[in-house]
């Protein structure tokens, strides 16, 4: 059976363990690693204005929103084929006159 001295020392260590773990988790949550072209998007569609050359009479906000919306409606949420929504959204922009850089 462990001595009471050992149990007291272990209890003291355990008292600091919880706050240290929480502090480490809080620090890790604030760190974001980002590099162009590898952004993570939950919806699966990433339309970035700088990747496209717009036609003369374009409205990027309206066009990208509508193409994103059409791509989401075309591919149901339960059936996931990686990249399918992105392809449909890009194809929609191309039919509106945008050119991929």
C-alpha positions as a Markdown table, in Angstrom:
| # | Residue | x | y | z |
|---|---|---|---|---|
| 1 | Unk | 0.0 | 0.0 | 0.0 |
| 2 | Unk | 1.4 | 3.4 | -0.9 |
| 3 | Unk | 2.5 | 5.7 | 1.9 |
| 4 | Unk | 0.4 | 8.8 | 2.7 |
| 5 | Unk | 3.4 | 10.9 | 1.8 |
| 6 | Unk | 3.3 | 9.5 | -1.8 |
| 7 | Unk | -0.4 | 10.1 | -2.0 |
| 8 | Unk | 0.0 | 13.7 | -0.9 |
| 9 | Unk | 2.7 | 14.4 | -3.5 |
| 10 | Unk | 0.6 | 12.7 | -6.2 |
| 11 | Unk | -2.4 | 14.8 | -5.2 |
| 12 | Unk | -0.4 | 18.0 | -5.4 |
| 13 | Unk | 0.8 | 17.1 | -9.0 |
| 14 | Unk | -2.8 | 16.3 | -10.0 |
| 15 | Unk | -4.0 | 19.6 | -8.8 |
| 16 | Unk | -1.8 | 21.4 | -11.4 |
| 17 | Unk | -2.5 | 18.9 | -14.2 |
| 18 | Unk | -6.0 | 20.1 | -15.1 |
| 19 | Unk | -5.2 | 23.8 | -15.5 |
| 20 | Unk | -2.1 | 23.0 | -17.5 |
| 21 | Unk | -4.0 | 20.9 | -19.9 |
| 22 | Unk | -6.6 | 23.5 | -20.3 |
| 23 | Unk | -4.0 | 26.2 | -20.9 |
| 24 | Unk | -2.3 | 24.1 | -23.6 |
| 25 | Unk | -5.6 | 23.4 | -25.3 |
| 26 | Unk | -6.5 | 27.2 | -25.3 |
| 27 | Unk | -3.1 | 28.1 | -26.8 |
| 28 | Unk | -3.5 | 25.5 | -29.5 |
| 29 | Unk | -7.0 | 26.6 | -30.5 |
| 30 | Unk | -5.9 | 30.0 | -31.4 |
| 31 | Unk | -3.2 | 28.9 | -33.9 |
| 32 | Unk | -4.2 | 28.8 | -37.5 |
| 33 | Unk | -1.9 | 27.7 | -40.3 |
| 34 | Unk | -2.8 | 29.1 | -43.6 |
| 35 | Unk | -1.3 | 29.0 | -47.0 |
| 36 | Unk | -2.8 | 30.1 | -50.3 |
| 37 | Unk | -4.6 | 27.4 | -52.2 |
| 38 | Unk | -5.2 | 25.0 | -49.3 |
| 39 | Unk | -7.9 | 26.7 | -47.3 |
| 40 | Unk | -10.3 | 24.3 | -45.7 |
| 41 | Unk | -14.0 | 25.0 | -46.3 |
| 42 | Unk | -16.8 | 23.1 | -44.7 |
| 43 | Unk | -19.2 | 23.5 | -47.6 |
| 44 | Unk | -16.8 | 22.0 | -50.1 |
| 45 | Unk | -17.0 | 25.0 | -52.5 |
| 46 | Unk | -14.2 | 27.6 | -52.5 |
| 47 | Unk | -14.6 | 30.4 | -55.1 |
| 48 | Unk | -11.8 | 33.0 | -54.7 |
| 49 | Unk | -12.1 | 36.2 | -56.8 |
| 50 | Unk | -8.3 | 36.4 | -57.5 |
| 51 | Unk | -8.5 | 33.0 | -59.2 |
| 52 | Unk | -10.8 | 34.3 | -61.9 |
| 53 | Unk | -10.7 | 36.9 | -64.7 |
| 54 | Unk | -14.2 | 38.5 | -64.8 |
| 55 | Unk | -16.0 | 39.6 | -67.9 |
| 56 | Unk | -16.7 | 43.3 | -68.4 |
| 57 | Unk | -20.3 | 43.4 | -67.1 |
| 58 | Unk | -19.9 | 41.0 | -64.1 |
| 59 | Unk | -20.9 | 41.2 | -60.5 |
| 60 | Unk | -18.6 | 38.8 | -58.6 |
| 61 | Unk | -20.6 | 38.7 | -55.3 |
| 62 | Unk | -23.9 | 37.9 | -57.1 |
| 63 | Unk | -22.4 | 35.4 | -59.6 |
| 64 | Unk | -20.3 | 33.5 | -57.0 |
| 65 | Unk | -23.2 | 33.3 | -54.6 |
| 66 | Unk | -25.6 | 32.0 | -57.3 |
| 67 | Unk | -23.0 | 29.5 | -58.6 |
| 68 | Unk | -22.3 | 28.3 | -55.1 |
| 69 | Unk | -26.0 | 28.0 | -54.4 |
| 70 | Unk | -26.6 | 26.0 | -57.6 |
| 71 | Unk | -23.7 | 23.6 | -56.9 |
| 72 | Unk | -25.1 | 23.0 | -53.4 |
| 73 | Unk | -28.6 | 22.2 | -54.8 |
| 74 | Unk | -27.2 | 20.0 | -57.5 |
| 75 | Unk | -25.3 | 17.7 | -55.1 |
| 76 | Unk | -27.2 | 16.4 | -52.1 |
| 77 | Unk | -25.6 | 16.8 | -48.7 |
| 78 | Unk | -25.8 | 13.1 | -47.9 |
| 79 | Unk | -24.1 | 11.9 | -51.1 |
| 80 | Unk | -20.5 | 13.3 | -51.0 |
| 81 | Unk | -18.2 | 13.0 | -53.9 |
| 82 | Unk | -15.1 | 14.9 | -53.2 |
| 83 | Unk | -14.7 | 18.0 | -55.4 |
| 84 | Unk | -18.0 | 17.6 | -57.2 |
| 85 | Unk | -19.6 | 20.8 | -55.8 |
| 86 | Unk | -16.4 | 22.7 | -56.7 |
| 87 | Unk | -16.4 | 21.5 | -60.3 |
| 88 | Unk | -20.1 | 22.5 | -60.7 |
| 89 | Unk | -19.5 | 25.9 | -59.2 |
| 90 | Unk | -16.5 | 26.5 | -61.5 |
| 91 | Unk | -18.4 | 25.3 | -64.5 |
| 92 | Unk | -21.2 | 27.7 | -63.6 |
| 93 | Unk | -18.8 | 30.7 | -63.5 |
| 94 | Unk | -17.3 | 29.7 | -66.8 |
| 95 | Unk | -20.8 | 29.7 | -68.4 |
| 96 | Unk | -21.2 | 33.3 | -67.1 |
| 97 | Unk | -18.0 | 34.4 | -68.9 |
| 98 | Unk | -15.4 | 34.1 | -66.2 |
| 99 | Unk | -12.0 | 32.6 | -67.1 |
| 100 | Unk | -9.8 | 30.7 | -64.7 |
| 101 | Unk | -6.3 | 32.1 | -64.2 |
